[in-house]
Amino acid sequence: MAGVNEGPMSADDRTGGTTGESGVAVDGVGKTYDGDGSPVRALDDVSFGVDGGEFVCLVGPSGCGKTTIFRVIAGLTDATDGEVRLAGAPVTGPTTDMGVVFQEYHLFPWLTVEENVGFGLERSDRSESERAGRVDEMLELVGLSEFRESYPKSLSGGMKQRVAIARALAVDPELLLMDEPFGAVDAQTREMLQRELLDVWASTGKTVLFVTHDVAEAVTLADRIVVMAAEPGRVAEVVDVDVDRPRERGDPAFGEHVARVRELIGARP
Amino acid sequence: MATDTSSRFDGDELRFGLGLDDPRRLLRGAAGVVGFVVVWHLASLTQPAYVLPSPTAVGDAFAEELASGTMTTALWSSVRHWLPGTIAGTGLGVAAGVAFSWSGLLDDVTAPLVRTLRPVPPLALIGFAIAWFGINDAGAAFIIAVGAFWINYYAAYEAVEGVSEDLLDVGRTLGVRDDLDMVRSIVLPASLPGILTGVRTGLGRCWMLVVASEIFGVPGVGREILRASNNLLVDKVIAYILVLSLMYLLVDVAFRAVQRRVLVWRA
Protein backbone atom coordinates (compact mmCIF):
# COMPACT_ATOMS: atom_id res chain seq x y z
CA MET A 1 0.00 0.00 0.00
CA ALA A 2 0.99 3.61 -0.37
CA GLY A 3 2.63 5.43 2.43
CA VAL A 4 4.97 2.91 3.96
CA ASN A 5 7.76 3.67 1.53
CA GLU A 6 7.65 7.41 1.86
CA GLY A 7 10.29 7.55 4.56
CA PRO A 8 10.13 9.01 8.00
CA MET A 9 10.42 12.68 7.19
CA SER A 10 7.62 12.93 4.68
CA ALA A 11 5.04 14.35 7.04
CA ASP A 12 3.21 16.88 4.98
CA ASP A 13 0.24 17.23 7.24
CA ARG A 14 1.89 18.82 10.19
CA THR A 15 -1.19 20.33 11.67
CA GLY A 16 -2.89 17.06 12.45
CA GLY A 17 -6.43 16.26 11.44
CA THR A 18 -7.17 13.91 8.62
CA THR A 19 -4.70 12.56 6.15
CA GLY A 20 -5.02 11.39 2.61
CA GLU A 21 -4.68 7.82 1.51
CA SER A 22 -1.69 6.85 3.62
CA GLY A 23 -1.30 6.79 7.37
CA VAL A 24 -3.94 7.01 10.05
CA ALA A 25 -6.74 9.50 10.49
CA VAL A 26 -8.50 9.78 13.82
CA ASP A 27 -11.57 11.80 13.07
CA GLY A 28 -13.88 13.17 15.75
CA VAL A 29 -13.61 10.08 17.93
CA GLY A 30 -15.68 10.10 21.09
CA LYS A 31 -16.26 7.35 23.61
CA THR A 32 -18.86 7.23 26.33
CA TYR A 33 -18.93 4.39 28.85
CA ASP A 34 -22.08 3.56 30.76
CA GLY A 35 -20.88 4.10 34.29
CA ASP A 36 -23.44 2.99 36.89
CA GLY A 37 -26.30 5.27 35.94
CA SER A 38 -24.06 8.17 34.96
CA PRO A 39 -22.38 7.85 31.58
CA VAL A 40 -18.65 8.61 31.58
CA ARG A 41 -17.22 10.56 28.68
CA ALA A 42 -13.77 9.02 28.19
CA LEU A 43 -12.96 10.66 24.86
CA ASP A 44 -14.41 13.73 23.27
CA ASP A 45 -13.90 14.76 19.65
CA VAL A 46 -10.37 13.39 19.36
CA SER A 47 -8.91 14.20 15.96
CA PHE A 48 -5.35 13.87 14.72
CA GLY A 49 -3.49 12.26 11.89
CA VAL A 50 -0.36 10.22 11.44
CA ASP A 51 1.15 10.40 8.01
CA GLY A 52 2.60 7.44 6.22
CA GLY A 53 6.07 6.73 7.59
CA GLU A 54 5.71 9.22 10.38
CA PHE A 55 6.51 8.54 14.04
CA VAL A 56 3.89 10.08 16.31
CA CYS A 57 3.73 9.82 20.09
CA LEU A 58 0.58 10.25 22.09
CA VAL A 59 1.15 11.58 25.61
CA GLY A 60 -1.12 12.73 28.36
CA PRO A 61 -1.84 12.57 32.06
CA SER A 62 -3.27 9.37 33.49
CA GLY A 63 -6.98 9.15 32.94
CA CYS A 64 -6.87 11.13 29.68
CA GLY A 65 -8.05 8.14 27.68
CA LYS A 66 -4.72 7.17 26.08
CA THR A 67 -5.48 3.50 26.36
CA THR A 68 -9.04 4.00 25.16
CA ILE A 69 -7.94 5.83 22.01
CA PHE A 70 -5.29 3.14 21.49
CA ARG A 71 -7.94 0.42 21.68
CA VAL A 72 -10.29 2.33 19.39
CA ILE A 73 -7.56 2.77 16.77
CA ALA A 74 -6.65 -0.93 17.07
CA GLY A 75 -10.28 -1.82 16.45
CA LEU A 76 -10.54 -3.56 19.83
CA THR A 77 -13.06 -1.07 21.23
CA ASP A 78 -15.86 0.63 19.31
CA ALA A 79 -15.99 4.41 19.32
CA THR A 80 -19.27 6.07 20.28
CA ASP A 81 -18.75 8.83 17.70
CA GLY A 82 -16.40 9.51 14.84
CA GLU A 83 -14.17 7.08 13.05
CA VAL A 84 -10.61 5.93 12.52
CA ARG A 85 -9.32 5.45 9.00
CA LEU A 86 -6.24 3.50 8.03
CA ALA A 87 -4.98 4.33 4.54
CA GLY A 88 -8.37 5.86 3.86
CA ALA A 89 -10.46 2.86 4.89
CA PRO A 90 -12.55 2.97 8.08
CA VAL A 91 -11.34 0.66 10.84
CA THR A 92 -14.27 -1.53 11.90
CA GLY A 93 -12.41 -4.17 13.88
CA PRO A 94 -8.96 -5.62 14.52
CA THR A 95 -6.92 -5.86 11.34
CA THR A 96 -3.56 -7.28 10.41
CA ASP A 97 -2.84 -3.97 8.69
CA MET A 98 -1.87 -2.81 12.16
CA GLY A 99 0.82 -4.40 14.25
CA VAL A 100 -0.18 -3.92 17.86
CA VAL A 101 2.27 -3.99 20.77
CA PHE A 102 1.00 -3.94 24.34
CA GLN A 103 2.72 -2.79 27.51
CA GLU A 104 2.78 -6.23 29.12
CA TYR A 105 4.11 -7.99 25.99
CA HIS A 106 1.36 -10.64 26.06
CA LEU A 107 3.48 -13.23 24.34
CA PHE A 108 1.87 -16.63 23.99
CA PRO A 109 3.76 -18.49 26.74
CA TRP A 110 3.15 -21.91 25.19
CA LEU A 111 4.84 -20.93 21.95
CA THR A 112 8.56 -20.54 21.36
CA VAL A 113 9.98 -17.21 20.26
CA GLU A 114 9.84 -18.16 16.59
CA GLU A 115 6.33 -19.58 16.92
CA ASN A 116 5.20 -16.35 18.55
CA VAL A 117 6.68 -14.33 15.71
CA GLY A 118 5.08 -16.65 13.16
CA PHE A 119 1.61 -16.61 14.76
CA GLY A 120 0.12 -13.95 12.50
CA LEU A 121 1.91 -15.28 9.43
CA GLU A 122 0.18 -18.64 9.84
CA ARG A 123 -3.07 -16.85 9.15
CA SER A 124 -1.77 -15.08 6.06
CA ASP A 125 -1.75 -16.51 2.57
CA ARG A 126 2.04 -16.75 2.40
CA SER A 127 3.71 -20.05 1.56
CA GLU A 128 5.51 -21.96 4.26
CA SER A 129 8.95 -21.01 2.97
CA GLU A 130 7.93 -17.35 2.76
CA ARG A 131 6.72 -17.49 6.33
CA ALA A 132 9.92 -19.12 7.56
CA GLY A 133 11.97 -16.50 5.73
CA ARG A 134 9.91 -13.72 7.24
CA VAL A 135 10.35 -15.13 10.77
CA ASP A 136 14.12 -15.29 10.24
CA GLU A 137 14.12 -11.74 8.99
CA MET A 138 12.13 -10.46 11.97
CA LEU A 139 14.28 -12.32 14.51
CA GLU A 140 17.34 -10.85 12.83
CA LEU A 141 15.78 -7.39 12.99
CA VAL A 142 15.28 -7.54 16.75
CA GLY A 143 18.49 -9.50 17.38
CA LEU A 144 16.91 -12.61 18.84
CA SER A 145 17.88 -15.23 16.27
CA GLU A 146 19.71 -17.35 18.79
CA PHE A 147 16.73 -17.42 21.13
CA ARG A 148 14.30 -18.65 18.50
CA GLU A 149 13.60 -21.90 20.28
CA SER A 150 13.29 -20.43 23.77
CA TYR A 151 10.00 -20.08 25.56
CA PRO A 152 9.01 -16.60 26.77
CA LYS A 153 9.47 -17.64 30.41
CA SER A 154 13.22 -17.66 29.99
CA LEU A 155 13.42 -14.19 28.42
CA SER A 156 13.99 -10.86 30.15
CA GLY A 157 11.40 -8.10 29.87
CA GLY A 158 13.35 -6.31 27.17
CA MET A 159 13.69 -9.49 25.13
CA LYS A 160 10.00 -10.23 25.49
CA GLN A 161 9.13 -6.81 24.16
CA ARG A 162 11.48 -7.33 21.21
CA VAL A 163 9.64 -10.56 20.44
CA ALA A 164 6.32 -8.72 20.68
CA ILE A 165 7.58 -6.08 18.23
CA ALA A 166 8.86 -8.75 15.84
CA ARG A 167 5.52 -10.57 16.11
CA ALA A 168 3.62 -7.37 15.33
CA LEU A 169 5.86 -6.49 12.38
CA ALA A 170 5.96 -10.00 10.91
CA VAL A 171 2.68 -9.65 9.03
CA ASP A 172 4.06 -6.45 7.47
CA PRO A 173 1.41 -4.06 8.78
CA GLU A 174 1.07 -0.47 7.57
CA LEU A 175 1.02 0.87 11.09
CA LEU A 176 2.86 -0.11 14.23
CA LEU A 177 0.59 0.79 17.14
CA MET A 178 2.19 0.64 20.56
CA ASP A 179 0.70 1.20 24.01
CA GLU A 180 3.38 2.14 26.57
CA PRO A 181 5.50 -0.71 25.25
CA PHE A 182 8.54 0.12 27.36
CA GLY A 183 6.67 0.95 30.54
CA ALA A 184 7.41 -2.38 32.18
CA VAL A 185 11.19 -2.50 31.73
CA ASP A 186 13.98 -0.81 33.65
CA ALA A 187 15.30 2.59 32.55
CA GLN A 188 18.48 1.27 30.97
CA THR A 189 16.65 -1.36 28.91
CA ARG A 190 14.09 1.24 27.95
CA GLU A 191 16.70 3.53 26.41
CA MET A 192 18.17 0.63 24.50
CA LEU A 193 14.75 -0.42 23.23
CA GLN A 194 14.02 3.16 22.18
CA ARG A 195 17.18 3.26 20.08
CA GLU A 196 16.35 -0.11 18.61
CA LEU A 197 12.83 0.95 17.79
CA LEU A 198 14.14 4.00 15.95
CA ASP A 199 16.48 1.73 14.00
CA VAL A 200 13.61 -0.62 13.14
CA TRP A 201 11.51 2.37 12.12
CA ALA A 202 14.27 3.75 9.93
CA SER A 203 14.91 0.39 8.27
CA THR A 204 11.27 -0.56 7.71
CA GLY A 205 9.77 2.88 7.05
CA LYS A 206 6.64 1.93 9.00
CA THR A 207 4.17 4.43 10.32
CA VAL A 208 4.36 4.38 14.11
CA LEU A 209 1.87 5.57 16.69
CA PHE A 210 3.34 5.23 20.14
CA VAL A 211 1.36 5.86 23.32
CA THR A 212 3.34 6.81 26.42
CA HIS A 213 3.05 8.77 29.63
CA ASP A 214 6.79 9.47 29.59
CA VAL A 215 7.36 12.92 28.05
CA ALA A 216 11.12 12.45 27.59
CA GLU A 217 10.43 9.21 25.79
CA ALA A 218 8.02 10.97 23.45
CA VAL A 219 10.54 13.74 22.71
CA THR A 220 13.24 11.13 22.10
CA LEU A 221 11.17 9.26 19.58
CA ALA A 222 8.55 11.34 17.86
CA ASP A 223 8.29 13.52 14.77
CA ARG A 224 5.20 14.96 16.36
CA ILE A 225 3.64 14.63 19.79
CA VAL A 226 -0.11 14.59 20.26
CA VAL A 227 -0.69 15.93 23.77
CA MET A 228 -3.93 14.87 25.37
CA ALA A 229 -5.86 16.43 28.24
CA ALA A 230 -8.22 14.69 30.64
CA GLU A 231 -11.88 14.92 31.64
CA PRO A 232 -12.96 14.35 29.00
CA GLY A 233 -10.03 12.89 27.07
CA ARG A 234 -9.25 15.20 24.17
CA VAL A 235 -6.36 16.55 22.12
CA ALA A 236 -4.85 19.57 23.87
CA GLU A 237 -2.23 20.32 21.27
CA VAL A 238 0.03 18.76 18.65
CA VAL A 239 3.71 19.58 19.10
CA ASP A 240 6.30 19.24 16.34
CA VAL A 241 9.65 17.96 17.53
CA ASP A 242 12.18 19.81 15.38
CA VAL A 243 15.29 18.24 16.83
CA ASP A 244 17.71 16.21 14.73
CA ARG A 245 18.12 12.54 15.54
CA PRO A 246 19.82 11.00 17.39
CA ARG A 247 18.49 13.21 20.13
CA GLU A 248 20.45 13.82 23.28
CA ARG A 249 18.75 14.51 26.56
CA GLY A 250 21.38 17.13 27.38
CA ASP A 251 20.59 19.12 24.25
CA PRO A 252 18.85 22.45 25.13
CA ALA A 253 16.33 21.96 22.30
CA PHE A 254 15.43 18.58 23.78
CA GLY A 255 14.85 20.16 27.18
CA GLU A 256 12.73 22.92 25.68
CA HIS A 257 10.44 20.39 24.04
CA VAL A 258 10.12 18.39 27.22
CA ALA A 259 9.27 21.53 29.17
CA ARG A 260 6.75 22.63 26.57
CA VAL A 261 4.93 19.27 26.57
CA ARG A 262 5.02 19.05 30.37
CA GLU A 263 3.49 22.49 30.57
CA LEU A 264 0.71 21.46 28.21
CA ILE A 265 -0.01 18.37 30.25
CA GLY A 266 0.11 20.30 33.50
CA ALA A 267 -2.18 23.03 32.18
CA ARG A 268 -5.35 21.12 32.87
CA PRO A 269 -8.62 22.99 33.25
CA MET B 1 17.25 -14.89 36.57
CA ALA B 2 13.86 -15.89 35.29
CA THR B 3 15.23 -19.34 34.52
CA ASP B 4 16.41 -19.78 38.09
CA THR B 5 12.96 -19.61 39.58
CA SER B 6 11.34 -21.66 36.84
CA SER B 7 13.83 -24.49 37.11
CA ARG B 8 13.16 -24.68 40.81
CA PHE B 9 9.51 -25.41 40.15
CA ASP B 10 10.09 -27.58 37.12
CA GLY B 11 12.66 -29.68 38.84
CA ASP B 12 12.73 -30.82 42.42
CA GLU B 13 9.34 -29.72 43.57
CA LEU B 14 7.32 -31.31 40.82
CA ARG B 15 9.57 -34.22 39.92
CA PHE B 16 7.57 -37.01 41.46
CA GLY B 17 5.74 -35.46 44.35
CA LEU B 18 7.31 -38.19 46.43
CA GLY B 19 10.71 -36.57 46.37
CA LEU B 20 12.35 -39.49 44.63
CA ASP B 21 15.22 -37.27 43.52
CA ASP B 22 15.63 -35.49 46.85
CA PRO B 23 17.31 -37.89 49.30
CA ARG B 24 16.38 -35.89 52.37
CA ARG B 25 12.73 -35.77 51.41
CA LEU B 26 12.78 -39.45 50.50
CA LEU B 27 14.28 -40.31 53.86
CA ARG B 28 11.66 -38.33 55.76
CA GLY B 29 8.88 -39.95 53.74
CA ALA B 30 10.26 -43.39 54.48
CA ALA B 31 10.45 -42.51 58.18
CA GLY B 32 6.78 -41.47 58.04
CA VAL B 33 5.74 -44.77 56.51
CA VAL B 34 7.79 -46.83 58.97
CA GLY B 35 6.43 -44.82 61.90
CA PHE B 36 2.89 -45.36 60.71
CA VAL B 37 3.35 -49.11 60.32
CA VAL B 38 4.91 -49.37 63.82
CA VAL B 39 2.00 -47.48 65.40
CA TRP B 40 -0.43 -49.59 63.42
CA HIS B 41 1.29 -52.78 64.60
CA LEU B 42 1.24 -51.72 68.24
CA ALA B 43 -2.41 -50.73 68.00
CA SER B 44 -3.30 -54.02 66.33
CA LEU B 45 -1.89 -55.93 69.34
CA THR B 46 -4.67 -54.53 71.50
CA GLN B 47 -7.50 -55.28 69.06
CA PRO B 48 -9.05 -58.41 67.60
CA ALA B 49 -8.23 -59.05 63.92
CA TYR B 50 -11.73 -58.15 62.69
CA VAL B 51 -11.32 -54.66 64.16
CA LEU B 52 -7.70 -53.98 63.22
CA PRO B 53 -5.52 -56.67 61.67
CA SER B 54 -1.75 -56.35 62.04
CA PRO B 55 0.37 -55.14 59.14
CA THR B 56 1.80 -58.62 58.70
CA ALA B 57 -1.70 -60.12 58.49
CA VAL B 58 -2.51 -57.60 55.75
CA GLY B 59 0.75 -58.46 54.00
CA ASP B 60 -0.15 -62.14 54.16
CA ALA B 61 -3.64 -61.47 52.80
CA PHE B 62 -2.14 -59.39 50.00
CA ALA B 63 0.30 -62.15 49.06
CA GLU B 64 -2.40 -64.80 49.26
CA GLU B 65 -4.80 -62.90 47.00
CA LEU B 66 -2.01 -62.13 44.59
CA ALA B 67 -0.82 -65.75 44.47
CA SER B 68 -4.30 -67.16 43.95
CA GLY B 69 -4.82 -64.84 40.99
CA THR B 70 -7.96 -63.33 42.55
CA MET B 71 -6.29 -59.97 42.89
CA THR B 72 -5.14 -59.66 39.28
CA THR B 73 -8.54 -60.84 38.02
CA ALA B 74 -10.28 -58.25 40.20
CA LEU B 75 -7.87 -55.52 39.16
CA TRP B 76 -8.31 -56.32 35.49
CA SER B 77 -12.10 -56.25 35.92
CA SER B 78 -11.89 -52.84 37.55
CA VAL B 79 -9.56 -51.48 34.87
CA ARG B 80 -12.07 -52.60 32.25
CA HIS B 81 -14.60 -50.06 33.52
CA TRP B 82 -12.21 -47.58 35.14
CA LEU B 83 -10.48 -46.90 31.85
CA PRO B 84 -13.49 -46.33 29.55
CA GLY B 85 -15.37 -44.48 32.32
CA THR B 86 -12.43 -42.19 32.99
CA ILE B 87 -11.74 -41.52 29.33
CA ALA B 88 -15.38 -40.84 28.46
CA GLY B 89 -16.03 -38.69 31.54
CA THR B 90 -12.80 -36.75 31.14
CA GLY B 91 -13.27 -36.17 27.41
CA LEU B 92 -16.89 -35.10 27.68
CA GLY B 93 -16.24 -33.02 30.80
CA VAL B 94 -13.38 -31.09 29.21
CA ALA B 95 -15.27 -30.62 25.95
CA ALA B 96 -18.42 -29.40 27.70
CA GLY B 97 -16.46 -27.20 30.11
CA VAL B 98 -14.54 -25.50 27.32
CA ALA B 99 -17.58 -25.10 25.06
CA PHE B 100 -19.98 -23.81 27.71
CA SER B 101 -17.41 -21.49 29.21
CA TRP B 102 -16.36 -20.02 25.86
CA SER B 103 -19.82 -19.63 24.38
CA GLY B 104 -22.07 -17.21 26.23
CA LEU B 105 -25.08 -18.70 24.48
CA LEU B 106 -24.32 -22.29 25.48
CA ASP B 107 -23.52 -21.09 28.98
CA ASP B 108 -26.89 -19.36 29.31
CA VAL B 109 -28.75 -22.37 27.95
CA THR B 110 -26.99 -24.92 30.15
CA ALA B 111 -26.45 -23.00 33.39
CA PRO B 112 -29.76 -24.06 35.08
CA LEU B 113 -29.28 -27.68 33.99
CA VAL B 114 -25.73 -27.73 35.23
CA ARG B 115 -26.73 -26.31 38.60
CA THR B 116 -29.49 -28.89 38.95
CA LEU B 117 -27.42 -31.89 37.95
CA ARG B 118 -24.18 -30.93 39.66
CA PRO B 119 -25.14 -31.90 43.24
CA VAL B 120 -26.35 -35.37 42.23
CA PRO B 121 -23.78 -37.85 43.60
CA PRO B 122 -22.72 -40.50 41.07
CA LEU B 123 -23.91 -43.20 43.47
CA ALA B 124 -27.45 -41.88 43.28
CA LEU B 125 -27.43 -42.73 39.60
CA ILE B 126 -26.94 -46.46 40.14
CA GLY B 127 -30.57 -47.11 39.17
CA PHE B 128 -29.95 -45.46 35.81
CA ALA B 129 -26.68 -47.33 35.37
CA ILE B 130 -28.54 -50.62 35.79
CA ALA B 131 -31.54 -49.60 33.68
CA TRP B 132 -29.53 -48.09 30.85
CA PHE B 133 -26.46 -50.30 30.76
CA GLY B 134 -27.10 -53.30 33.01
CA ILE B 135 -24.98 -54.88 35.74
CA ASN B 136 -21.79 -54.90 33.69
CA ASP B 137 -18.68 -52.90 32.86
CA ALA B 138 -20.69 -50.33 30.92
CA GLY B 139 -22.94 -49.65 33.92
CA ALA B 140 -19.95 -49.29 36.26
CA ALA B 141 -18.12 -47.15 33.68
CA PHE B 142 -21.15 -44.86 33.62
CA ILE B 143 -20.89 -44.19 37.37
CA ILE B 144 -17.17 -43.46 37.05
CA ALA B 145 -17.73 -41.26 34.00
CA VAL B 146 -20.26 -39.12 35.86
CA GLY B 147 -17.72 -38.48 38.60
CA ALA B 148 -14.95 -37.66 36.13
CA PHE B 149 -17.28 -35.49 34.07
CA TRP B 150 -18.01 -32.91 36.77
CA ILE B 151 -14.46 -32.53 38.00
CA ASN B 152 -13.26 -31.96 34.45
CA TYR B 153 -16.22 -29.83 33.53
CA TYR B 154 -15.56 -27.34 36.32
CA ALA B 155 -11.80 -27.37 35.91
CA ALA B 156 -12.07 -26.69 32.17
CA TYR B 157 -14.85 -24.13 32.66
CA GLU B 158 -12.80 -22.13 35.13
CA ALA B 159 -9.59 -22.51 33.16
CA VAL B 160 -11.23 -21.07 30.07
CA GLU B 161 -12.83 -18.30 32.10
CA GLY B 162 -9.37 -17.43 33.38
CA VAL B 163 -7.82 -17.02 29.94
CA SER B 164 -6.43 -13.51 29.72
CA GLU B 165 -8.57 -11.18 27.62
CA ASP B 166 -5.31 -9.57 26.54
CA LEU B 167 -4.14 -12.75 24.83
CA LEU B 168 -7.43 -12.89 22.95
CA ASP B 169 -6.90 -9.27 21.90
CA VAL B 170 -3.42 -10.10 20.65
CA GLY B 171 -4.91 -12.98 18.69
CA ARG B 172 -7.50 -10.69 17.13
CA THR B 173 -4.86 -8.19 16.04
CA LEU B 174 -2.87 -11.04 14.50
CA GLY B 175 -5.67 -12.27 12.30
CA VAL B 176 -7.66 -14.73 14.42
CA ARG B 177 -11.17 -14.23 13.10
CA ASP B 178 -13.40 -17.13 14.11
CA ASP B 179 -14.23 -18.97 17.32
CA LEU B 180 -12.73 -22.25 16.17
CA ASP B 181 -9.34 -20.69 15.47
CA MET B 182 -9.49 -18.72 18.72
CA VAL B 183 -10.33 -21.78 20.81
CA ARG B 184 -7.79 -24.00 19.09
CA SER B 185 -4.92 -21.52 18.92
CA ILE B 186 -5.32 -19.53 22.12
CA VAL B 187 -8.07 -20.64 24.50
CA LEU B 188 -7.08 -24.31 24.69
CA PRO B 189 -3.31 -23.86 25.10
CA ALA B 190 -3.81 -21.00 27.55
CA SER B 191 -6.20 -23.04 29.69
CA LEU B 192 -4.28 -26.30 29.38
CA PRO B 193 -2.58 -26.06 32.80
CA GLY B 194 -5.97 -25.72 34.51
CA ILE B 195 -7.53 -28.43 32.39
CA LEU B 196 -4.71 -30.86 33.14
CA THR B 197 -4.99 -30.18 36.87
CA GLY B 198 -8.65 -31.15 36.56
CA VAL B 199 -7.81 -34.30 34.62
CA ARG B 200 -5.31 -35.30 37.28
CA THR B 201 -7.79 -34.73 40.11
CA GLY B 202 -10.35 -36.70 38.11
CA LEU B 203 -8.00 -39.66 37.65
CA GLY B 204 -7.70 -40.00 41.41
CA ARG B 205 -11.39 -39.51 41.99
CA CYS B 206 -12.16 -42.25 39.48
CA TRP B 207 -10.15 -44.80 41.45
CA MET B 208 -12.25 -43.88 44.49
CA LEU B 209 -15.40 -44.29 42.42
CA VAL B 210 -14.33 -47.81 41.42
CA VAL B 211 -15.63 -49.03 44.78
CA ALA B 212 -18.93 -47.21 44.39
CA SER B 213 -19.35 -48.35 40.82
CA GLU B 214 -19.09 -52.00 41.81
CA ILE B 215 -21.61 -51.76 44.65
CA PHE B 216 -24.37 -53.24 42.51
CA GLY B 217 -22.54 -56.43 41.67
CA VAL B 218 -20.00 -55.73 38.94
CA PRO B 219 -16.81 -57.67 39.73
CA GLY B 220 -13.58 -55.88 40.53
CA VAL B 221 -11.39 -54.50 43.33
CA GLY B 222 -14.32 -52.62 44.83
CA ARG B 223 -16.45 -55.73 44.78
CA GLU B 224 -13.70 -57.60 46.67
CA ILE B 225 -13.54 -54.84 49.27
CA LEU B 226 -17.31 -54.90 49.75
CA ARG B 227 -17.44 -58.69 49.94
CA ALA B 228 -14.54 -58.90 52.41
CA SER B 229 -16.18 -56.16 54.51
CA ASN B 230 -19.39 -58.14 54.74
CA ASN B 231 -17.39 -61.12 56.00
CA LEU B 232 -15.37 -59.00 58.45
CA LEU B 233 -12.15 -59.96 56.63
CA VAL B 234 -10.54 -56.65 57.44
CA ASP B 235 -7.04 -57.80 56.41
CA LYS B 236 -8.38 -58.52 52.94
CA VAL B 237 -10.22 -55.20 52.86
CA ILE B 238 -6.99 -53.35 53.59
CA ALA B 239 -5.07 -55.45 51.05
CA TYR B 240 -7.48 -54.38 48.30
CA ILE B 241 -7.49 -50.76 49.48
CA LEU B 242 -3.73 -50.94 49.00
CA VAL B 243 -4.32 -52.13 45.44
CA LEU B 244 -6.42 -49.02 44.75
CA SER B 245 -3.77 -46.80 46.36
CA LEU B 246 -1.01 -48.37 44.31
CA MET B 247 -2.99 -48.00 41.09
CA TYR B 248 -3.72 -44.39 41.93
CA LEU B 249 -0.07 -43.74 42.66
CA LEU B 250 1.04 -45.40 39.44
CA VAL B 251 -1.41 -43.47 37.28
CA ASP B 252 -0.69 -40.21 39.09
CA VAL B 253 3.07 -40.47 38.69
CA ALA B 254 2.67 -41.37 35.02
CA PHE B 255 0.25 -38.50 34.46
CA ARG B 256 2.52 -36.00 36.19
CA ALA B 257 5.32 -37.04 33.89
CA VAL B 258 3.10 -36.39 30.89
CA GLN B 259 1.87 -33.12 32.39
CA ARG B 260 5.39 -31.84 32.93
CA ARG B 261 6.31 -32.70 29.38
CA VAL B 262 3.25 -31.01 27.90
CA LEU B 263 3.69 -27.91 30.04
CA VAL B 264 7.44 -27.37 29.61
CA TRP B 265 6.70 -23.82 28.55
CA ARG B 266 5.25 -22.93 31.90
CA ALA B 267 7.15 -20.62 34.22
Interface residues (C-beta under 8 A of the other chain):
Chain A: A74 G75 L76 G93 P94 T95 T96 M98 G99 V100 F102 E104 H106 F108 P109 W110 L111 T112 F119 G120 R123 S124 Y151 P152 K153 S154 L155 S156 R167 A168 V171
Chain B: M1 A2 T3 S6 S164 D166 L167 D169 V170 G171 R172 T173 L174 G175 V176 R177 D181 S185 I186 P189 A190 L192 V264 W265 R266 A267
